[in-house]
Structure formats: C-alpha cells, structure tokens
Amino acid sequence: MYVCVCKAVTENVIHEAVDQGAERMRDLKACLGVTAQCGICACHAKQVLEQALTKKSPARHLVSKSTHFHGISACEA
C-alpha cells in the first residue's frame, strides 16, 4: 500500500529503509522524501516506521516514542 503518494513510497519501501538503518522520521525524509511535499503521509509513515522497527528488533521498541520521532508530536495522541 502507498504511504506517500507524492513520492511513491510504499510500506515495503519503508520496511526496506529500516532494514538498511533508518530509525527516525527524519531518516525516511532524507532517504525517501517522505513528508517532504504535502506532509499528509506523516502519521501513516510514522505508524509503518514503528511497525518496521518493532519487527526488526522488538526490544528496541520499548524506547520512548519521543526518542525516535522527535518533532512529529502532531501524530502522537
């Protein structure tokens, strides 16, 4: 499924980016362009990023969300 239509980024692409070292939203923005245009994808991209990080290393997900996603507070509800 597409997460970012503007940059044609899918869930699988985000999972691959995490496998290659992406850990934060700013990493996805830098390597994939996620949120760089309209920003509508931010919340969904964050959810997929969290899922990918949990899948990669379940214990790592215990770290505070604010540590991984500093500056994306609009989606943290």
Protein Blocks (a to p, Z undefined) as FASTA:
>chain_A
ZZblmlopafklmmmmmmnopabfklmmmmnopoklnommmmmmmmmmmmmmmmmmmmlm
mpcfklmmgoilmmmZZ
